[in-house]
Amino acid sequence: MQESYEDTNEGGNDFEVVYDEVYDPEREQKLKEQLAKSEGNLSAYWAQKFNNYAGKYWHDFYRHNGNRFFKDRHYLDIVFDELNHVEQVHQSEHATEPLLLLEVGCGVGNAFFPLCEKVPNLIVYGCDFAKSAIDIIQNSPKYDPSRMTVWQADLVKDEIASHVPSGGCDILLIMFVLSAVNPENMDAFMDHAVKGLKRGGRLLFRDYGRYDMAQLRFKPSRRIQDNLYARQDGTLAYFFDINELDALFRRHGLVKVKSDTIRRCIRNRKTNMDMHRVWIQSIYEKVEWSEPVKPIHFYIPSSEEPENENRFIDPSTGEKWIRCQNPFCGKWRYVPPEVEMPSADPWFCIMNTWDEDIASCDYPQLQSGYIVTKKEEVPEKAWMPKREVHFEPIAANSYL
């Protein structure tokens, strides 16, 4: 049986969507147990070889298959309505400027060629593991050097900034490529990829979800580790959980706009076979952040309370902040007005009960206030000596 590589081109002539599946925790638990019982892993030798020579295997794949294996993805503007939104916003704010798209793992152009036909002002930058894929693009009659720049790159190792305009692109497209990267290299890959996206730009992501049909088809002997497999041709396939992806993207300054696990039954009209597919489809926005600054914050207590340098109330705005006391984190977290200042001491990000979506030390630090460092004095009180409070937060609603 032919191994499945991606998403069977929704809406294609050979396939029809039968129905969207509802999440079934019992079924998922059975699949998890089924995979856990499967014995056998690839030897360490082969696992290391497939990881070290990933680029070579994809080069051989495209050299053998050319542009015949994958169909053009004409459905992207449908499944990612964000593409239309970004284009409309761009037209209203930068009518005379082109819309810039960076696709990492562009293959032979199955995504950006159709997009260029639909979006006249789109300028594309694309890179891929495989030199053979880049050669196919550059020899294609669809290739327009005035609108398209492509090059070979291994984003686990290679920087991207010199290939894209200063400031980055409006859209970063990652389609069924991160799953071809060993999990131990995904942080390096994302670090390089995100540098090509401008602040405020959007990541459009689609890839395999956990317990997809393709994962269940793999023989145990092709498993490298949990959820990571090697195909017969040596290319890798990893199957994601939506929460681990969210943590990965957060670590690289991306904030979730929308993210869904898509479970869909698709029928092959030729074979009349139903296929149960699972994908993760996400939209994230790049925000400005770096290592947390360390301003000297003081919590302004009541006359009965002792001073606590891990809590802070802005004397002018009343904003409340609490700092995670994990020595590897130390980020300040905003406490909404309707929430009482937590009394737990020590307090950690995981104890954030008012916004569980960011109850993690991986989430960037949000602050508000002034861009320029300033000094203010806490109002003098009989029970508290006069002192200076140093503020060094950044612009409102920005991430560090």
C-alpha positions, 0 to 999 in steps of 0.5 A, a space after each residue: 500500500 502506498 504511504 500517504 504523504 499529505 492531505 489528499 488535496 481537499 476538493 480534488 477530482 479523486 476525493 470527496 469529503 464524506 463528513 467531519 468527525 467529532 472528537 471521540 476520546 474513547 476512540 483516541 485512547 484505543 488508538 493510543 493503546 494500539 500504538 503503544 502495544 506495537 513492538 519494534 523500533 528502527 535501530 539507532 544506526 538507521 534513525 541517525 542516518 535518516 536524521 543526518 541525511 534528511 536533505 538528501 532523501 528529499 533531493 532523491 524524492 523530487 529527482 525521482 518524482 519530479 512535479 508529478 507526485 503532489 497536486 497544486 493546492 488550489 484550496 489554500 485560499 478556502 481553508 485559510 480565509 486568513 489569506 484573503 483577510 491579510 490581502 484586504 488589510 494589506 491593500 487598504 494600508 499599503 495599496 502600492 506595495 506588494 504582499 510578501 509571502 515566505 514559504 519554507 519547504 516549498 517543494 516544487 511550488 504546489 502552494 505558491 504557484 496557485 496563490 500567485 495566479 489568484 493574488 496579482 500583487 503577491 511576491 514569493 520567497 521560497 526555500 526547500 531542503 531539496 536542490 532538485 525541487 528548486 531546479 524543478 521550480 526554476 525550470 517551470 513555465 510558471 516560474 516568474 523571476 520578477 515575482 519569485 525567489 527560490 533557493 535551497 536551504 536546510 533551516 535547521 542550520 541555515 539562516 534565512 534573513 539574507 534571502 528576504 527583504 529587511 523587516 520580513 514578509 507578511 505571511 509565513 507558510 509552513 505546509 506539511 514540512 515541519 513533520 519532516 524534521 526530527 523533533 529535536 531540531 524543530 526549535 532550530 528550524 522555527 527559530 530560522 523560519 520566524 526570522 523571515 516573518 515581520 512583526 505583526 505578520 501571520 504564520 499559516 500552518 498545516 500538518 499531520 495530526 496525531 492518529 492520522 491514517 498515515 500514522 496508523 499505516 506505518 509498521 512498527 519497524 519504521 518507528 524511530 520514536 513515539 510519533 516519528 517514523 521513517 518512510 521507505 524512501 528515508 523521509 521522516 514523518 512526525 504526527 503532532 499534538 495541538 498543544 505541543 505545537 502551541 508550546 513550540 510556536 510560543 517559544 518563538 514569539 508567535 501568539 495564537 490567532 486560531 488553531 484547530 485539530 481537523 478530523 475528516 473522513 475522505 472517500 477515494 472515489 476510485 477505490 471507494 475507500 474511506 480515509 480518516 485524516 487528522 491535521 493541525 491547521 493553525 494561524 499565529 501572529 508574530 509579536 515583538 519579544 525577547 528575553 524578559 527585562 528585569 525592571 525593579 518592580 514594587 508591589 504597593 501594599 496596604 498598611 497591614 501588608 509586608 512589601 513583596 517584590 514579586 507583586 506589583 500594582 501601578 500607583 497611577 493606573 492600578 494595573 496589577 502584576 505578579 511574577 513567576 518565581 520559577 528561577 528559569 522564568 521570572 516573567 511578569 503576568 498581568 492580573 485583570 482588574 476583576 481578579 484578586 491578586 493571588 496570595 500564593 507565595 511562591 507563585 508560578 505561571 502554571 497557577 494562572 487560573 484566570 487565563 489558562 491558555 497562557 498558564 505556562 512559562 513558555 508563554 511570552 511576557 506581556 507588559 504595558 506602560 512606557 517605551 522609554 525608561 523613567 523614574 517615578 516616586 511612590 507617594 510618601 506615606 507615614 508607614 512606608 519610607 520614600 523611595 524610587 520605583 524604576 519602570 522599564 516596560 515596553 509599549 502597551 500590549 506588546 510582548 517581550 
